[in-house]
Amino acid sequence: MTNVQVRDVPEAVLDALKQRAATQGISLQRLLRAVLVAEASVSTNSAVLADAANDTEGFAAKAGDAAAELARQRADRDT
């Protein structure tokens, strides 16, 4: 495993993290490792959207088709 060093952490932040670790009965290192692992496992919005855009299996319509269908439905409703 690689070591990571974080500098210039405000005392209030460090105190809050130490308190949270103590409340959970774990070390500060274990708490911070869990926070980093959880953060790294979260997909960004752009990654989720890119995956969705590439996942066309099972979808007969495309975005343009849906927009055209909505326009047709509005036109039918308004006439």
PLY file of the C-alpha trace (Angstrom):
ply
format ascii 1.0
element vertex 79
property float x
property float y
property float z
element edge 78
property int vertex1
property int vertex2
end_header
0.00 0.00 0.00
1.06 3.57 -0.61
1.34 6.19 2.10
-0.36 9.56 1.75
0.49 12.69 3.71
-1.92 15.60 4.03
-0.53 18.95 5.15
-2.13 22.07 6.54
-5.21 20.38 7.99
-6.98 22.86 10.27
-6.88 21.88 13.94
-10.68 21.95 14.18
-10.96 19.48 11.29
-8.36 17.17 12.82
-10.10 17.34 16.20
-13.46 16.50 14.63
-11.99 13.53 12.75
-10.23 12.25 15.87
-13.49 12.52 17.80
-15.39 10.67 15.05
-12.78 7.89 15.06
-12.91 7.63 18.84
-16.71 7.48 18.78
-16.52 4.59 16.31
-13.79 2.89 18.35
-11.27 2.95 15.50
-7.99 4.69 14.82
-7.79 7.96 12.94
-5.82 6.15 10.22
-8.55 3.53 9.81
-11.24 6.23 9.64
-9.35 8.24 7.03
-8.65 5.13 4.95
-12.37 4.27 4.99
-13.27 7.83 3.97
-10.79 7.74 1.07
-11.96 4.31 -0.12
-15.60 5.42 0.00
-14.83 8.62 -1.88
-12.89 6.79 -4.58
-15.73 4.32 -5.13
-18.31 7.00 -5.93
-18.87 7.64 -9.61
-18.90 11.19 -10.82
-21.99 12.53 -12.59
-20.07 12.75 -15.85
-18.97 9.11 -15.59
-22.53 7.96 -14.90
-23.86 9.98 -17.85
-21.13 8.65 -20.14
-21.95 5.07 -19.13
-25.65 5.69 -19.72
-24.97 7.21 -23.13
-22.95 4.17 -24.14
-25.49 1.66 -22.80
-28.00 1.50 -25.64
-28.71 -2.22 -25.33
-32.40 -2.77 -24.84
-33.42 0.70 -25.99
-35.13 0.93 -29.36
-35.44 4.70 -29.36
-32.69 7.28 -29.36
-32.77 10.68 -27.68
-33.67 12.41 -30.95
-36.52 9.95 -31.49
-37.91 10.71 -28.05
-37.75 14.46 -28.66
-39.54 14.04 -32.00
-42.21 11.89 -30.38
-42.80 14.50 -27.67
-43.11 17.19 -30.33
-45.66 15.05 -32.21
-47.66 14.49 -29.03
-47.69 18.22 -28.23
-48.79 19.02 -31.78
-51.61 16.45 -31.56
-52.69 17.84 -28.18
-52.67 21.46 -29.37
-54.79 20.77 -32.48
0 1
1 2
2 3
3 4
4 5
5 6
6 7
7 8
8 9
9 10
10 11
11 12
12 13
13 14
14 15
15 16
16 17
17 18
18 19
19 20
20 21
21 22
22 23
23 24
24 25
25 26
26 27
27 28
28 29
29 30
30 31
31 32
32 33
33 34
34 35
35 36
36 37
37 38
38 39
39 40
40 41
41 42
42 43
43 44
44 45
45 46
46 47
47 48
48 49
49 50
50 51
51 52
52 53
53 54
54 55
55 56
56 57
57 58
58 59
59 60
60 61
61 62
62 63
63 64
64 65
65 66
66 67
67 68
68 69
69 70
70 71
71 72
72 73
73 74
74 75
75 76
76 77
77 78
